[in-house]
Amino acid sequence: MLNAHIISYKKLGIILTALLILTGITVFMSTLDFGSLNIWIALIIASTKASLVLLFFMHMKYEPWLIKWSFLITVSFLAVLIGFIFWDISFR
Amino acid sequence: MESENKDHTGSKIGMWLILYTEIMLFGGLFVLYAAYLKKFPEEFFTSGKQLDLFFGTLNTVILLISSFAVAASITSIRLDKRKLALGMLWLTIFCGLIFLYNKFIEWGHKFEVGIFPGSETMADLSPGENIFFGLYYVITGLHGLHIVIGMALLLFSVIKIYMNKIDKDSYIILENSGLYWHLVDLIWIFIFPLFYLIV
């Protein structure tokens, strides 16, 4: 079955604008000093940008549940990988 | 007409499975980065400052625009606007070339000051700095390789459009190539703050 949904140019343009603005924000934030919080701010902005690319440019928002869930499961495995390794190195 | 019964969803799921392996590949490298950042925070901060923020930001903007162009080319082909779709794809490939050129300049500057794997300068650096630049070369190098593969896939789609093998009814090759290109952008979205914005 062909996916019926077509994303309009306007919507794609809005997403691109949002991504460029977020890039500007993250570069600006890096010039301020929040100590160890800096890396977390940068990662939160990066995750927001990644979500926008994923949902709209990669069409995830309009995909069937199988693709949505398999993606979430992949990310969960990555989270387990990261989580367990930090669990280890934090308590050595 | 050849192969009339195309399984669009099946092809797409197959592409996503490839992308999941890519996510785990780069995910593993990011874990390595995170573990060493925890061990050598000061060295990572001073090394990160030596990377060129201008080129990093420029390449981020280039990849975001190219991602938009790929998405727009898929919208165009589905609306049967073949010329616009081709234009957008050529723009994307052009963006990829500029990205690689910037990377070439950037690596070139680092090579000039003697920071490259196996150099004497690298050997004299502290372990933390050595690891930072080692990871920098491995991760951006692997990412650069993905840019080249992505460009090849998009070029393949362009040729298919010229041959009328991709049109408004059959565009899965373009869509899957596009997905690959977006993933390359997605990975860069995380590389950029981790290497260039760390202060």
Interface residues (C-beta under 8 A of the other chain):
Chain A: M1 L2 N3 I6 I7 S8 Y9 L12 G13 I15 L16 L19 L20 T23 T26 V27 S30 T31 D33 S36 N38 I39 A42 L43 I45 A46 K49 A50 V53 L54 F56 F57 M58 H59 E63 P64 L66 I67 S70 F71 T74 V75 F77 L78 L81 I82 I85 F86 I89 S90
Chain B: H8 T9 K12 I13 W16 L17 Y20 I23 M24 G27 G28 F30 V31 A34 A35 L37 K38 K39 P41 L53 T57 T60 V61 L64 I65 S67 F68 V70 A71 A72 T75 R78 L79 D169 E175 L179 H182 L183 D185 L186 I189 F190 F192 P193 L194 L197 I198 V199
